[in-house]
């Protein structure tokens, strides 16, 4: 199938490469002690700023590290402002389109604008996603078909897992012209479908209600339900027709048993069969336990249609937390996002939401951590000015608890740090921004070289050593107050043995012959510092 084309596409295909890398500046941290200036070391982040630039800023620490991405991008209805995530005619977006696409941006349709906005952001999200990671994208019918096509292009049609249909409303439609819309879509793509395990969900209340029996002695398998051992629906298999004996009675199935004789006898010996007689007729049931023999929770595949979770629940939740149901229009219910996170993450994975809105994704993560003692991490990005007053404020109240009296909700605990986008790493003339903290520069340089985050240096006495990667030692010989020179004197300070050495400095006095003999690649500051 040919790729989708639209006005402005050629201008945004590689725009993510032109986006300047900005450092993230922590503004404050929040935890059980409240808000404070000191860094609490939290891995949870809420970032205020253009999500395109913020995604770029996350690369040095998180490229290929995010297990689950959930985003709820603008639906492009044209009816509300960007503040409610539904319109690409917001002045900030129109300004961006004018700068990136040029004058032709004035002639773009709503769909063209939306696609230009989404394309580079999806490219960066793809970079951040782990190889076995999964992305979920909420969307409605207006941009659904276009989103599918650009996801096929960026992630690969072979990595499409499915499209979920979410029944988001249970009524209404008075303003609908023809059809009452009761659903939205959630596209689900893998980065590499070959590395993604099973998508599974824990049992919900509709399943748990059937597991109403318990053994007298504690069993790690938990409660159980009774299932008939006899079956009439399978094809005839003579090896499945045999007698079972109980208290001197010989019991035969009407047609055949569901299990082999060996398995049935083992279950009987383990007290996992239940024999009962009614009106002179014997029946045999087996105990189907909720959990496995190791106590692991029995899980099931998710259905493509999601029901029982409604938008109205999200609105009620935001009203309970913020005291105002109009604090944010149409927030997603935490249970919806929890539904997706449960499918693909373990208890210590990273979840990213780059269209954070009211902060529902963080709410879902915190609820899950409280329920199972997990250590999932969240990263939220919100471009609008309410990032602190609504997004972060909601997360604070979820952590600390909210409501009064019988309506009080206990806090989940947890923490986060709030960030603003800081200055650029490299100026437009490619010169290094020397007002930045040196450690942030070191992190950036090491990542551009290795695509790995910078770890604490094992050379405590050499402040210029970055790290060892693929048996190459990296040094960033940089000093804001003086010109640095790679010479024989500097070579005597190298404390790490390696096959190769990549050394940054302002100048180099070693000859090409010497560089070759010592296995050194010289890189000049700032000329050879790569742009992400």
DATA-V797850 format. One record per run of one state. SS is the DSSP state (helix for helix, strand for strand, loop for the rest). FROM is the first residue (numbers start at 1). LEN is the number of residues. If there is no record, write none. Layout:
BEGIN
ss: (SS:SS)
from: (FROM:FROM)
len: (LEN:LEN)
END
This chain:
BEGIN
ss: (loop:helix:loop:helix:loop:strand:loop:strand:loop:strand:loop:helix:loop:strand:loop:helix:loop:helix:loop:helix:loop:helix:strand:loop:helix:strand:loop:strand:loop:helix:loop:strand:loop:helix:loop:strand:loop:strand:loop:strand:loop:helix:loop:strand:loop:strand:loop:strand:loop:helix:loop:strand:loop:strand:loop:strand:loop:strand:loop:strand:loop:strand:loop:helix:loop:helix:loop:strand:loop:helix:loop:strand:loop:helix:strand:loop:helix:loop:strand:loop:strand:loop:strand:loop:strand:loop:helix:loop:strand:loop:strand:loop:strand:loop:helix:loop:strand:loop:strand:loop:helix:loop:strand:loop)
from: (1:9:13:15:19:22:32:34:37:45:49:51:63:66:72:82:85:91:101:103:108:110:129:140:144:160:168:183:191:193:196:200:203:205:209:213:214:224:229:230:232:238:241:244:247:249:252:256:258:261:270:273:279:281:290:291:292:297:298:299:302:305:307:311:323:334:345:350:354:360:373:377:383:386:401:403:405:408:409:411:416:425:426:427:432:433:438:451:465:470:472:477:485:487:488:492:500:506:507:509:512:519:520:525)
len: (8:4:2:4:3:10:2:3:8:4:2:12:3:6:10:3:6:10:2:5:2:19:11:4:16:8:15:8:2:3:4:3:2:4:4:1:10:5:1:2:6:3:3:3:2:3:4:2:3:9:3:6:2:9:1:1:5:1:1:3:3:2:4:12:11:11:5:4:6:13:4:6:3:15:2:2:3:1:2:5:9:1:1:5:1:5:13:14:5:2:5:8:2:1:4:8:6:1:2:3:7:1:5:8)
END
